Amino acid sequence: MLKRLHEDEDDEDDYMSDKILTAAAQASAPQLLNPRRRVPPPTSAPLPKEKSRKLIETEQREQGLSTAIASDNKGFQLLKKMGYKEGTKLGMNQSNGLAEPIPIKILPSRTGLGEQNEKEEQLRIKAEIRTKFHQQAQSTYQDHLKQKYHFKRLRKDIGKCQSICEKLDREKFNLEENILWRNSNIQQDEKGEEDEDFDDGNNQQVVMELQLKTLTEYLRDKHLYCIWCGQTFETSEELDDTCPGNERDLH
C-alpha cells in the first residue's frame, strides 16, 4: 500500500506529464507574458450611419409630395370656396385641367431657370450643324465618285469610237488622216496618265460629251454604224427603224 502511494506521488511530480505541460502552455500565453497586450473584444454589428442632410431633405420632399392635401388645409378650403370638388381637375375645362400638382424638378446646378434649356438648345444646334456637315461631305464625295466614273466611261467610249472610225475610214474611204481620230492613240495615252481630279470638271465633261456625240453622229451618217448597237446597218432606213437612238441610255 505504501509503495502504491509513493508511486502516485511520483506520477504527480513528473514534469513531463500532460497536466504540467498544459499549465506551462497557459502560463506562457502572449496575453499573460505581456500585460499591455489584450485580446481584442469580439466585433459587434456596425453602427448605422447617420443620414446626410441631402438624403433627409429628399425623403421628406418625396413623402410630402406623395401625401394628399387634407381637407382642413387652408389652400384646400380656398379651392372649395371657388367651386373645386375633391377628385376633379382644376380649371373650367375638365379635359385639359390638372389632376396632379406640378412636379418639382431639382436643378443639378445653382444656375438660373433658363440656363439648362439654353445649354440643351446649344447642344441641339451643334448636333444639327454636325449632321448637316457630314451629309454634305458624304454627298460631295458621292458626286465626286459619280463624276469620276462618268469621265472614265466617256474616255472609254471616245477611244472606242475613234478606233472604229479610223478603221472604217481607212477601209471605205482610204483616208490616211481624219481630225476625229487623228493621233487618237497618243491622246488616249496622255489622258490616261492625267490626274483624275479636274479643277474644271464641268467644262471637261461638256467637251468630252460633245466629242463623243460628234463621233457617234459621224459613224451613223457616213458608215451607218451605231456604237451602242455594235453593228453596221445596210441602209439608213434600217438604222432608223432598228436602232433606238444615238444615246447609251436608249439602248
Secondary structure as a PSIPRED ss2 file (coil, helix, strand):
# PSIPRED VFORMAT (PSIPRED V4.0)

   1 M C   1.000  0.000  0.000
   2 L H   0.000  1.000  0.000
   3 K H   0.000  1.000  0.000
   4 R H   0.000  1.000  0.000
   5 L H   0.000  1.000  0.000
   6 H H   0.000  1.000  0.000
   7 E H   0.000  1.000  0.000
   8 D H   0.000  1.000  0.000
   9 E H   0.000  1.000  0.000
  10 D H   0.000  1.000  0.000
  11 D H   0.000  1.000  0.000
  12 E H   0.000  1.000  0.000
  13 D C   1.000  0.000  0.000
  14 D C   1.000  0.000  0.000
  15 Y C   1.000  0.000  0.000
  16 M C   1.000  0.000  0.000
  17 S C   1.000  0.000  0.000
  18 D H   0.000  1.000  0.000
  19 K H   0.000  1.000  0.000
  20 I H   0.000  1.000  0.000
  21 L H   0.000  1.000  0.000
  22 T H   0.000  1.000  0.000
  23 A H   0.000  1.000  0.000
  24 A H   0.000  1.000  0.000
  25 A H   0.000  1.000  0.000
  26 Q H   0.000  1.000  0.000
  27 A H   0.000  1.000  0.000
  28 S C   1.000  0.000  0.000
  29 A C   1.000  0.000  0.000
  30 P H   0.000  1.000  0.000
  31 Q H   0.000  1.000  0.000
  32 L H   0.000  1.000  0.000
  33 L H   0.000  1.000  0.000
  34 N C   1.000  0.000  0.000
  35 P C   1.000  0.000  0.000
  36 R C   1.000  0.000  0.000
  37 R C   1.000  0.000  0.000
  38 R C   1.000  0.000  0.000
  39 V C   1.000  0.000  0.000
  40 P C   1.000  0.000  0.000
  41 P C   1.000  0.000  0.000
  42 P C   1.000  0.000  0.000
  43 T C   1.000  0.000  0.000
  44 S C   1.000  0.000  0.000
  45 A C   1.000  0.000  0.000
  46 P C   1.000  0.000  0.000
  47 L C   1.000  0.000  0.000
  48 P C   1.000  0.000  0.000
  49 K C   1.000  0.000  0.000
  50 E C   1.000  0.000  0.000
  51 K C   1.000  0.000  0.000
  52 S C   1.000  0.000  0.000
  53 R H   0.000  1.000  0.000
  54 K H   0.000  1.000  0.000
  55 L H   0.000  1.000  0.000
  56 I H   0.000  1.000  0.000
  57 E H   0.000  1.000  0.000
  58 T H   0.000  1.000  0.000
  59 E H   0.000  1.000  0.000
  60 Q H   0.000  1.000  0.000
  61 R H   0.000  1.000  0.000
  62 E H   0.000  1.000  0.000
  63 Q H   0.000  1.000  0.000
  64 G H   0.000  1.000  0.000
  65 L H   0.000  1.000  0.000
  66 S H   0.000  1.000  0.000
  67 T C   1.000  0.000  0.000
  68 A C   1.000  0.000  0.000
  69 I C   1.000  0.000  0.000
  70 A C   1.000  0.000  0.000
  71 S C   1.000  0.000  0.000
  72 D C   1.000  0.000  0.000
  73 N C   1.000  0.000  0.000
  74 K H   0.000  1.000  0.000
  75 G H   0.000  1.000  0.000
  76 F H   0.000  1.000  0.000
  77 Q H   0.000  1.000  0.000
  78 L H   0.000  1.000  0.000
  79 L H   0.000  1.000  0.000
  80 K H   0.000  1.000  0.000
  81 K H   0.000  1.000  0.000
  82 M C   1.000  0.000  0.000
  83 G C   1.000  0.000  0.000
  84 Y C   1.000  0.000  0.000
  85 K C   1.000  0.000  0.000
  86 E C   1.000  0.000  0.000
  87 G C   1.000  0.000  0.000
  88 T C   1.000  0.000  0.000
  89 K C   1.000  0.000  0.000
  90 L C   1.000  0.000  0.000
  91 G C   1.000  0.000  0.000
  92 M C   1.000  0.000  0.000
  93 N C   1.000  0.000  0.000
  94 Q C   1.000  0.000  0.000
  95 S C   1.000  0.000  0.000
  96 N C   1.000  0.000  0.000
  97 G C   1.000  0.000  0.000
  98 L C   1.000  0.000  0.000
  99 A C   1.000  0.000  0.000
 100 E C   1.000  0.000  0.000
 101 P C   1.000  0.000  0.000
 102 I C   1.000  0.000  0.000
 103 P C   1.000  0.000  0.000
 104 I C   1.000  0.000  0.000
 105 K C   1.000  0.000  0.000
 106 I C   1.000  0.000  0.000
 107 L C   1.000  0.000  0.000
 108 P C   1.000  0.000  0.000
 109 S C   1.000  0.000  0.000
 110 R C   1.000  0.000  0.000
 111 T C   1.000  0.000  0.000
 112 G C   1.000  0.000  0.000
 113 L C   1.000  0.000  0.000
 114 G C   1.000  0.000  0.000
 115 E H   0.000  1.000  0.000
 116 Q H   0.000  1.000  0.000
 117 N H   0.000  1.000  0.000
 118 E H   0.000  1.000  0.000
 119 K H   0.000  1.000  0.000
 120 E H   0.000  1.000  0.000
 121 E H   0.000  1.000  0.000
 122 Q H   0.000  1.000  0.000
 123 L H   0.000  1.000  0.000
 124 R H   0.000  1.000  0.000
 125 I H   0.000  1.000  0.000
 126 K H   0.000  1.000  0.000
 127 A H   0.000  1.000  0.000
 128 E H   0.000  1.000  0.000
 129 I H   0.000  1.000  0.000
 130 R H   0.000  1.000  0.000
 131 T H   0.000  1.000  0.000
 132 K H   0.000  1.000  0.000
 133 F H   0.000  1.000  0.000
 134 H H   0.000  1.000  0.000
 135 Q H   0.000  1.000  0.000
 136 Q H   0.000  1.000  0.000
 137 A H   0.000  1.000  0.000
 138 Q H   0.000  1.000  0.000
 139 S H   0.000  1.000  0.000
 140 T H   0.000  1.000  0.000
 141 Y H   0.000  1.000  0.000
 142 Q H   0.000  1.000  0.000
 143 D H   0.000  1.000  0.000
 144 H H   0.000  1.000  0.000
 145 L H   0.000  1.000  0.000
 146 K H   0.000  1.000  0.000
 147 Q H   0.000  1.000  0.000
 148 K H   0.000  1.000  0.000
 149 Y H   0.000  1.000  0.000
 150 H H   0.000  1.000  0.000
 151 F H   0.000  1.000  0.000
 152 K H   0.000  1.000  0.000
 153 R H   0.000  1.000  0.000
 154 L H   0.000  1.000  0.000
 155 R H   0.000  1.000  0.000
 156 K H   0.000  1.000  0.000
 157 D H   0.000  1.000  0.000
 158 I H   0.000  1.000  0.000
 159 G H   0.000  1.000  0.000
 160 K H   0.000  1.000  0.000
 161 C H   0.000  1.000  0.000
 162 Q H   0.000  1.000  0.000
 163 S H   0.000  1.000  0.000
 164 I H   0.000  1.000  0.000
 165 C H   0.000  1.000  0.000
 166 E H   0.000  1.000  0.000
 167 K H   0.000  1.000  0.000
 168 L H   0.000  1.000  0.000
 169 D H   0.000  1.000  0.000
 170 R H   0.000  1.000  0.000
 171 E H   0.000  1.000  0.000
 172 K H   0.000  1.000  0.000
 173 F H   0.000  1.000  0.000
 174 N C   1.000  0.000  0.000
 175 L C   1.000  0.000  0.000
 176 E C   1.000  0.000  0.000
 177 E C   1.000  0.000  0.000
 178 N C   1.000  0.000  0.000
 179 I C   1.000  0.000  0.000
 180 L C   1.000  0.000  0.000
 181 W C   1.000  0.000  0.000
 182 R C   1.000  0.000  0.000
 183 N C   1.000  0.000  0.000
 184 S H   0.000  1.000  0.000
 185 N H   0.000  1.000  0.000
 186 I H   0.000  1.000  0.000
 187 Q H   0.000  1.000  0.000
 188 Q H   0.000  1.000  0.000
 189 D H   0.000  1.000  0.000
 190 E H   0.000  1.000  0.000
 191 K H   0.000  1.000  0.000
 192 G H   0.000  1.000  0.000
 193 E H   0.000  1.000  0.000
 194 E C   1.000  0.000  0.000
 195 D C   1.000  0.000  0.000
 196 E C   1.000  0.000  0.000
 197 D C   1.000  0.000  0.000
 198 F C   1.000  0.000  0.000
 199 D C   1.000  0.000  0.000
 200 D C   1.000  0.000  0.000
 201 G H   0.000  1.000  0.000
 202 N H   0.000  1.000  0.000
 203 N H   0.000  1.000  0.000
 204 Q H   0.000  1.000  0.000
 205 Q H   0.000  1.000  0.000
 206 V H   0.000  1.000  0.000
 207 V H   0.000  1.000  0.000
 208 M H   0.000  1.000  0.000
 209 E H   0.000  1.000  0.000
 210 L H   0.000  1.000  0.000
 211 Q H   0.000  1.000  0.000
 212 L H   0.000  1.000  0.000
 213 K H   0.000  1.000  0.000
 214 T H   0.000  1.000  0.000
 215 L H   0.000  1.000  0.000
 216 T H   0.000  1.000  0.000
 217 E H   0.000  1.000  0.000
 218 Y H   0.000  1.000  0.000
 219 L H   0.000  1.000  0.000
 220 R H   0.000  1.000  0.000
 221 D H   0.000  1.000  0.000
 222 K H   0.000  1.000  0.000
 223 H H   0.000  1.000  0.000
 224 L C   1.000  0.000  0.000
 225 Y E   0.000  0.000  1.000
 226 C E   0.000  0.000  1.000
 227 I C   1.000  0.000  0.000
 228 W C   1.000  0.000  0.000
 229 C C   1.000  0.000  0.000
 230 G C   1.000  0.000  0.000
 231 Q E   0.000  0.000  1.000
 232 T E   0.000  0.000  1.000
 233 F C   1.000  0.000  0.000
 234 E C   1.000  0.000  0.000
 235 T C   1.000  0.000  0.000
 236 S H   0.000  1.000  0.000
 237 E H   0.000  1.000  0.000
 238 E H   0.000  1.000  0.000
 239 L H   0.000  1.000  0.000
 240 D H   0.000  1.000  0.000
 241 D H   0.000  1.000  0.000
 242 T H   0.000  1.000  0.000
 243 C C   1.000  0.000  0.000
 244 P C   1.000  0.000  0.000
 245 G C   1.000  0.000  0.000
 246 N C   1.000  0.000  0.000
 247 E C   1.000  0.000  0.000
 248 R C   1.000  0.000  0.000
 249 D C   1.000  0.000  0.000
 250 L C   1.000  0.000  0.000
 251 H C   1.000  0.000  0.000
